[in-house]
Amino acid sequence: MRNAPSLLAMLGETEPAARPVVMPWEYVKMRRAAAGMTIEQAARPYWHRPEHQADVERNIRELETVGYRMQRHFFGADMSRAYNFNLDVYRQLCDTPPEQHPRLCLACGWDQWTTQYDTNGNDATWSETDPDLCTRCEQLERKKVIA
């Protein structure tokens, strides 16, 4: 039976391709980039005394370092004061296997539970033409092609 086709193949259906995996450090960087912020700009809401600025910026750089995952007991990864960031999504990316990760826009890291507006001012949703993108990123891609 090793050479027998699968039931899906016999029905003419194929298994859906696996979605690319977004890692926690990529998510942090994608959300910051989607907000159009530098690390220095993202750090600003978190320091109140000039002597803390370098520490906060270093911590944000660390969050974006390949392979870095914030420890569960420390919630310093919450960047939501600076830009749209879902700490629950970040925790899922850190703590669950890839097949349990939430669906994210592969361009900006948006998830359907985070408020984001497309370039027309409407609530972002999933693109109908590219299931890996949100409508905001789809519109931005279209503008790049036209330009």
N, C-alpha and C positions, 0 to 999 in steps of 0.2 A: 504493500500500500504506500510505500515511500514515494513513488512516482505519481500517485494519484493527485489530480488538481484539487485545490481547496474548494469548498463550497462557494466562497465568494468569487473565485476565479471562474467557476462554472456558471455563475449567474452574471458574469461580465462586470462584476463590481470589484474594485480594488480597495485595499485597506488604505485609509487616509495616511498621508505622509506625516511623520512625526514633526511636530513644531519645534523650531529651534529653542533651546533652553536659555532663559535669561537668568543670569547669576545676580546675587545681591549687589555686588559692586557695580555691575552694569546698570542695574535699576536706579541706583542713586545718581550715577552720572547721567543717565538718560533723562531723568526727571529734572535735574538741574539744567541741562542743556535745553530741554523743552521750555523752561522758564526764561531762557536767554540770559542766564546769570553766570558770572565767574565764581570761582571758589571764594574770592574776597567778598563779593556781593552777597553770596549765600551765607557767609559767616557773620555778616554785620548784625543781624537780629540777636545773635547769641553772646556777644560780648558787650559789656557796658563800661569797662575800663580799658584804656589802650594797652595796658600790659597783658591783657588776656587775648588780644587779637591773634597773635601768632599761634597760641595754643588751639584756639577754635579752628583756625584755618588748617592747621596740621591734622586735627581730628577729622575734618571733612575730607582732606586728601586721603587719610587713612581709610575712610569709608569707601572711597573709590579705588582703592588699591586692589589689584587682582589677587584673589584668594582670601581677602579679608571678610570675615563675618563677625558682626557685633555679637557679643555674648548675650544670651537670653536675659540674664538678670540685670543687664545695663541697657536702658532704653535711650541712650544718648544718640541713637541713630535717627530719632524723629526730626526730620528736616522741615516739618510742616509750617514752622514759623516763617521760613524763607520762601518756600514754593510748594506747589501741590505735591504732596508726598503721602503715601498711605503706609503707615507703620505696620499694619496687619499684613499687607502684601510683602513688605520687606522681611518680616518674621517668617512668612510662609516660604519665601525663597531661601532663607537661611536654614530652616528646620525640616522641610519636607522634601521627599524625593521629587525629581523633575516631573514625573507623570502626575503629581498632585499640585503643581504650581498653578497659580491663577493665569488666566489668559491675559496677556499684555500686548500692547501695540509694540511691534518690534522696532519702531523708529523712535518713540518717545517714552515708552514704559507706561502709558496710560492704561488704567483698568476701568471697567465699567462702573465701579463704585466711587470713583473719584470725579469730582466736578471738573470739567474742562470744556472750553468752547472752541468750536471750529473757527475758521477764518471768516465765516459769515455771521458769527455771533450766536450760532445755535449750539445746543448741547452736543458734544461729541458723542458719536456712537461708532459701531464697527462699520468699516467700509464694505460696500456690497461688491466691489470689484476686486479687492485684495483683502482677504480675511486676516492678514497679518498686520493690517494698519487700521488706525482710527480715522475718522473722517477728516480731522484736522490735518494729519500727516498726508493723507491722500490729496487734500487740497493744496498743501504746500508743495508736494511732488509735482502736481499738475502745473503750478505756477513756475516751477523751475524748468520744466520742459518747454513751456511757452516762451520763457525769457531768453 
